[in-house]
Amino acid sequence: MNNSHPTPRLLRLPEVRSMTGLPTSSLYALMADGAFPRPVKLTERSVAWPENLVTDWIAARLDAASAA
């Protein structure tokens, strides 16, 4: 299979917390409000976030901060 798009990297919760600086409870509250990307289900008991969605969210926060 020759795909011109690289496979997105999947981030587990500790890395998402580290990248955003937010605790788990805040991340899940933002997800409930539709303000943070939802994870993808990997198995019955594990989830991960596509790295590009998390980095896009961070970039949007930085853009909003610099516009204020």
Secondary structure as a PSIPRED ss2 file (coil, helix, strand):
# PSIPRED VFORMAT (PSIPRED V4.0)

   1 M C   1.000  0.000  0.000
   2 N C   1.000  0.000  0.000
   3 N C   1.000  0.000  0.000
   4 S C   1.000  0.000  0.000
   5 H C   1.000  0.000  0.000
   6 P C   1.000  0.000  0.000
   7 T C   1.000  0.000  0.000
   8 P C   1.000  0.000  0.000
   9 R C   1.000  0.000  0.000
  10 L E   0.000  0.000  1.000
  11 L E   0.000  0.000  1.000
  12 R C   1.000  0.000  0.000
  13 L H   0.000  1.000  0.000
  14 P H   0.000  1.000  0.000
  15 E H   0.000  1.000  0.000
  16 V H   0.000  1.000  0.000
  17 R H   0.000  1.000  0.000
  18 S H   0.000  1.000  0.000
  19 M H   0.000  1.000  0.000
  20 T H   0.000  1.000  0.000
  21 G C   1.000  0.000  0.000
  22 L C   1.000  0.000  0.000
  23 P C   1.000  0.000  0.000
  24 T H   0.000  1.000  0.000
  25 S H   0.000  1.000  0.000
  26 S H   0.000  1.000  0.000
  27 L H   0.000  1.000  0.000
  28 Y H   0.000  1.000  0.000
  29 A H   0.000  1.000  0.000
  30 L H   0.000  1.000  0.000
  31 M H   0.000  1.000  0.000
  32 A H   0.000  1.000  0.000
  33 D C   1.000  0.000  0.000
  34 G C   1.000  0.000  0.000
  35 A C   1.000  0.000  0.000
  36 F C   1.000  0.000  0.000
  37 P C   1.000  0.000  0.000
  38 R C   1.000  0.000  0.000
  39 P C   1.000  0.000  0.000
  40 V E   0.000  0.000  1.000
  41 K E   0.000  0.000  1.000
  42 L E   0.000  0.000  1.000
  43 T E   0.000  0.000  1.000
  44 E C   1.000  0.000  0.000
  45 R C   1.000  0.000  0.000
  46 S E   0.000  0.000  1.000
  47 V E   0.000  0.000  1.000
  48 A E   0.000  0.000  1.000
  49 W E   0.000  0.000  1.000
  50 P E   0.000  0.000  1.000
  51 E H   0.000  1.000  0.000
  52 N H   0.000  1.000  0.000
  53 L H   0.000  1.000  0.000
  54 V H   0.000  1.000  0.000
  55 T H   0.000  1.000  0.000
  56 D H   0.000  1.000  0.000
  57 W H   0.000  1.000  0.000
  58 I H   0.000  1.000  0.000
  59 A H   0.000  1.000  0.000
  60 A H   0.000  1.000  0.000
  61 R H   0.000  1.000  0.000
  62 L H   0.000  1.000  0.000
  63 D H   0.000  1.000  0.000
  64 A H   0.000  1.000  0.000
  65 A H   0.000  1.000  0.000
  66 S H   0.000  1.000  0.000
  67 A H   0.000  1.000  0.000
  68 A C   1.000  0.000  0.000
